[in-house]
Structure formats: C-alpha cells, structure tokens
Amino acid sequence: MVEPPMTESEFSSRIPVEFAIENICTLSGELRTVLAPRTVGRIISLLPINSRLHLWSQEAYFGVGARIGLEKAVTQCKCGDLAYWPQGDAVCLFFKDMTPLSKVNPIGRISTTALESVFERIRTGTMIHFSRS
C-alpha cells in the first residue's frame, strides 16, 4: 500500500492525540513528526485505532498495523514517551524510564501526569481507543 504524502502541517508540527483506556482514563499526548516523520505520518493515516493493550515490564503496547521499519530508533525510553515498536508492529506507552525489548522509533510524549497509577490499573486485554484530539 502506498502511503499518502504528509501535509506541510503534519510534517512540521506536533499532533495532539489521546488514548482512551476503557474504564480507566483518557491520556493526552502529542505525536512529534520531527522524531520519526515516516512513522508518525503512517500512524496518523491509520487513526483512529481501536486495539487491546498488552503489558511488558513498565510499558503498555497495542497493535496498530503500520508495518514500518526502524527510523531514528532508540534503545532507551523515559516515563511518558510514546514509541513505535517495529518488531511488534505496536505503539508503546512507557510508564517508567526503561530499556525496551528491542529498538523503537520515538514518536511523541504523553502529557498526562500520574502515569504510574494509571499503569497499575491496566490489565492485558483492556481496550484502547487512539485518536487525534
């Protein structure tokens, strides 16, 4: 499938997004195209996404169907980071500073505070709705 080109505003901006986690809360954040332009552009084109969360260490992740390879990949993430995990074709939400299982493409940040208390309430299989806000 050919990806549509990003508009000028998508390429050079911060895109506000939200993650509605079923029966728990809604997290606000932003995608930053400067971090990984192809990856962010592809994810934007797929929104809104409904998926089920999975847990690993101090992160929650969910499948998105983006099928993008490594782009400006990193091996360390901070609490509140958003990243795309090419190996699992998933978006990851980091709830503590940590080393991911494998390299991830940084795509943005969660702006909501008190992330640890949110993570404690998430269970594998919880539904998430990821959309522009």
N, C-alpha and C positions, 0 to 999 in steps of 0.2 A: 504494500500500500504506500502510495506517495504522500508524504506529509505536506499539508498546505503551508505556504510560507508564512512566517510570523509577520504581523503588522509592526510598524515602527514603534508603536506604544508598547507592544508586548516585548519587543526586543530590548528596549531601553528602560523598562520600568520594574516596579515592584507590584506584583499582582496580589491583592488581598484575597485570602481564602479562608474557609472554615471547615472544621471537621466535627460533624455532629455524631457523637458517640452515643448509641442507643441507651436510653435510661440512665445516662451518667452526666454528660455535659456537652457543651459545644466549645471547641478550642478555636481561637482566632490565630491567624498567621499570615505569612506572605511568602509567595514564591519570588525568587530574585533571578531574573534572566541572566544577569552577569555571571552567576555562579556556574551555570551549565546551560547555555542557550538552547541547544538542540533538545536536551532532556526536558527542560521546563516547557518549551514550545510544544513538544509532543504530549506532555501531561495536560497542559491547558486544553489542547484539542480534544482530549478524552473526557473532560469534565462535563457534567457531574458524574461521579463514580460512586457506586454502592458496592460494598465489599464486606468481608468478615475479617476481623482482626486476629492476628496471631501474636504470640508473645515470645520473646527471646531475651534473656538477660534483663536489661533495663530499657528495652525498646518494644514498641508495638509496630507491626508492619501489616500491610494488606496488598493484595494483588491489584494491578492496575491495567495490564495488557498493553504496556508501552513498547516493550521489546527494543530497548535502546542499550547500546554498549557503554563502555566506560567513557566518561567525559569529565575532565578535570577532577578525577577521582581522588578520594582521601581515605586515610586509614584510621583517623581519629574523629570523634564527634563529641560535641558538647551538649549539655542539657538544653533542650529546646530546638535543636537542629532538626531540619527536615532533609531527607536524602532519598535518592532513588537507588535501589539495590539491583543492579543488572542481573546478577546471578539468580535472584528470586523473582524478578520482574515485579518488584513491590516498592511502595513508598514506605519509608521508615520514619517513625516519630521517636526521638530519643528523649528519655526521661531522666537521664543522668549522663555525665561525661563518661564515655566508654570507647572501646575499640570494637567496631562492627565485626561480624563473622568474616567478611571479605570486603574489598574496596567498594565504596559507594560514591555516587555523584551528589554533591551538595546541591540542594535546590531551594532552600529557604529556612525560615525560622517560625517557631510558634511564639506568639506574643503573650499568650496567657501565662499567668503565674501559678504557683502551687501545683506544678506538674507531678510531683511525687505522689500527692494524694489522689490525683486522677489515675495514675498508673496502678495504684493499689486496688482500685475498684474495677479495672478492666479484666475481663476473662477471655480466653481464646474462644472465638466464635461470635463475640459481640459484633453487632452490625455497626458500620461506619458509613456516613454519607459525606463525601469530599466534594466541595463545590467552591465556585467563586463567591465572594461575599459582596 
